[in-house]
Amino acid sequence: MPNRNTTFHLVLAPDCHLTAVAPDVETAITLARDALPFLRAASQPGSLVVSSSEEDGGYTLTCLLCGAVNPSRPGRTALVAMQEHQIEEHDLPAEAFQSAVRISTTSLEEERYVWALPPVLASLLGLAQASYLRATKRRKKDQAAEHLPSTPEVIGLVFKTPDVPQVVQTIHLVRQDAHAWYGYPSQALRSGDPPVWPKGEWELADPANILE
């Protein structure tokens, strides 16, 4: 079967950029919100860090259902051992892993990934959250992104929060739908698919406040 998932670059807040590999943008946004606390917790000072072998890519795997880190089983890779743990200890069906959505964020120091089950399946299994697995790995610096020509239309977006002063983020709009705007920050280097600005977190700014 061909992979029908699409990569979405989500901006859930001015300082929160995530990538989700999901079947549609609504699922990507929903599960990114679910995964966000676990992605942020992964880099907190004092977090337990246990690396798997280089054969497994050197990732630290954490079960988000009970907190187990890199369960070890003879003759099993770290990922297979974790999946067997979750099947036996948390009654996850093996087929569930095939429908999981991956959400990730990267910095110059670390890669962070969370896998989450589709909301309907997570509810059917009685899980407290859709996110069930986290992987972290130290990383090298990325190469500079290629600068691509911008699109002509510029719009301003405001993050929806009453707790901070209003800041307008201008973007070069590529397209929009019922769930989000799709566009590149106007002052950033950019390549590949445009970031996704969910309409649950962002709203259009007053045109008078857009300086471009």
N, C-alpha and C positions, 0 to 999 in steps of 0.2 A: 504494500500500500504506500502511495506517495505521502510525504510529510506535508500536511495541510496547514501547519502552523506558520505564523508570520512574526517577524521581530518588530516589537514596538518600543520606541525610546520614550519613556514617560517622565514627565516633570511634575511631581506631586507637590513641590514647594520650591521656592527660589534656590534652596541649597540641597534639593533632593532629586537626583537624576537616576532613574532606574531603567533597566532593559528587561522586557518580558517577551518570552517566546510562547505565544498563545494562539488559539484558533481565531480569535476576534478581539477587537479593541475593548469591548465591554468586559469580557472575561479577564483580559490583561489588567485593566484598571482595578477591577474588584479584587483580584488576587494580589496585585502589587500593594494595595492598602493592607491586606491581611499579612503579607510578608514583611512589610516595612519595620515593625518592631523587632523582628528577629534579625533582619539585616543590620539594623543599628546596634543591637546588643552584641553582635559578633565582634565589634571593634572596641568595646568598652575596656578601659584599663582593668586588669585583674582577671580577664576572661581566661578560662582554661584553654591552653593550646597544646594539642597532642597531634603530631604529624603522622600520617600513614607512611608507608614505604614509598620510595621513588617509583616503584612499579605501579602504584596506584595514583601517581601524579603528585604525591606529597600533600594531599588535601587533609584537612581536619574535618571529619564528618560528625555532625551532632544530630541525634534524634530529637526533634522538637516536641515529641509526644511524652518523653520521659527524661530527656537530658543526657542519655547515654552517649558517650564519645568514643568513636572508632571501636565498636565491639569487634573482638577478634575471634575468628573461627579457623581451625586448621584447614589448609588447602583452599581458602576463600580469599578473594580480594576484599579490600575494605568496603567497597560498595555492595558486593553480594552479601557479605556478612551483615551489613546494616539492613539490607532488604529482608534477609532471613529473620533478623531480630524483630523488625516491624511486623512481619507476617505472624511470627509466633507469639510475640508479647503484646501486640496491639491489634491483632486480627485484621490487618490490612490484606485484602486479596491481592495476589500477585498481579492480576490484570490492572489494578489501579495505577501501578507505576507507569503504564503505557500512556495514560491520559493526563499525566501530570504536566503542569505549567511551570516553566523555570523563570525565576525573577532574579536579576543580578545587579550588582553595583561594583564599580572598581575605583581604586585610587592608585596613586603612585606606589603605595606600599602593599596593597592587599586586594585580592579578588574575593568577592562574597556572593554566594548563590543560595537561593532558597527554592525548594520544589514544593508546590502546592497542588492539591487535588481540586478538580472542578467543584464549584460550590454545591451543586446538586448531589454529587457523590459524597462530599465531606459531610453533608447533612444526613444522607442516607446511612453513613457509617457511624453517625453519632459523635463526630469529632468536635472538640471545643473550638478548633480553628482549622482552616484548610491547609495551612503550611505544616509539613511533616518532616522535612529534612533540610539541614543547612550544611554547606561546605565552604571552607575558607582556605586560602592559600596566599602566601607571600608572593609578590610579583615584581617584575622589572618595569621600568618606565616605558610607556608607549612611545612610539614614534609620533611626531607632530602630524595632526590631521591635515588632509589635503583641503585647500580652500576652493570651494566650488562657487560658481556664480550664484548670486541671490535672486530670488523672485522679486518682481517689482512692488508688490503690495505689502505695505508695512502696517501692522496693527499693534495696539498696546493692550497688554493683559495685566490684571491686578490680582495678586494672591488674596484669597478670601480669608482674612483673619482679622478680628477686632483687636488683637493683642499687640500689633506692631504698626508703626507708621506706614501709610500706603506707599508702595513703590511700584512704578510702572515698568514692566518688562516688554520691550518692543521686539517683535519677531517678524521675519519675512514669511508671510503666510503662503503655504503650499495648497492646503485644502482644509475643510472642516466637515464634521458630521454631527449627529445628535449627541455624541459622547465627548468630543474633544476638538481642539484646533491642532493642526499639524504644521509646524514651521520651525525655522532655525533662528536662534537668538541673533539679533541684528549686528552685534559686535563680536561674534564668535567665529573661530575657524570651524568649518563644518564639512562633513562628508557622509556618504551613505544616506540612509533613510532619515527623515526629519524627526525631531523630538515630538512627543505627544503631550499636549497641555490639557489635562482633563477638565471638563466644564464643572465638575463638582468642587474643584479646588481653585479655579481661575474664573475671572469674569472680564468682559471687555472694559477697557479704560475709557474715560471721557476723552474724545478726540482732542480737546483743548489741552490735555495733559501730555500729549505725545509731541516730543520736541523735534522728531525727524520730519 
